[in-house]
Amino acid sequence: MDTSITHLWTEVTDPVKLREIVGEVSAQAANKERPVLHQRDREWLAASPYCVIATSDAEGNCDASPKGDPAGALVHVLDDSTLAIPERKGNHRVDGYHNVLTNPHVGILSLIPGRRETLRINGRARIVSDAPFFEDMIVKGHKPVLALVVEIDTIYFHCGKASMRSGIWKPETWTPDVLPSHAKMVKETQPIEQTLEELIDKYGPKYERGLY
């Protein structure tokens, strides 16, 4: 895109103008936040195998990190306003955890495959390296290496319009082969010494065997 023509853009910088464009928020939408877990929230989290955790550092640089485990093992409810999300083996970047060390505010988007709505949680997080509840987060014999403990500020269900527009859960819209394999894209986009064949082997069957 030619960014030299940004003078032709109409940028919105005023909250009054923003509200004028998008319209007034309905009473239902404005009042749907709650500060503690409802029983339905607990049931949702118990059924969810996947979430995305958003963080930012002290300067506002953002990160969004996906987390996944079998349903029932991803989010551990400590009490009506506190959650723990386990950290499993990964690439060791821990960008989001570095952010939490300087800015504890986090946002969580929790999904259930096939369900068009999502559950949104905003709160303040801390990193825990061990606690008695780690025993309750064991998967395939492995305790998490860390846990992100989140004190809930607000929690609410988000409507399914984005999922409906995207058709994300409709198999007929899935096109996993529209791009080359992950191994090929890693080889093409990263400064890496491994050959394509070595990367194909890395992301093959043994990749799944090393999840925990």
Salt bridges, closest charged atoms under 4 A:
GLU20 OE2 - LYS17 NZ 3.20
ASP41 OD1 - ARG34 NH2 2.59
GLU43 OE1 - ARG40 NH1 2.72
ASP69 OD2 - ARG88 NE 2.86
ASP80 OD1 - ARG42 NH2 2.57
GLU87 OE1 - LYS67 NZ 2.56
ASP95 OD2 - ARG93 NE 2.81
GLU117 OE1 - ARG115 NE 2.64
GLU117 OE2 - ARG116 NE 3.29
GLU135 OE2 - LYS143 NZ 3.31
ASP136 OD2 - HIS76 NE2 3.83
GLU151 OE1 - ARG124 NH1 3.72
GLU151 OE2 - ARG126 NH2 3.86
ASP153 OD1 - ARG124 NH2 2.74
GLU188 OE2 - LYS184 NZ 2.45
ASP201 OD2 - LYS206 NZ 2.75
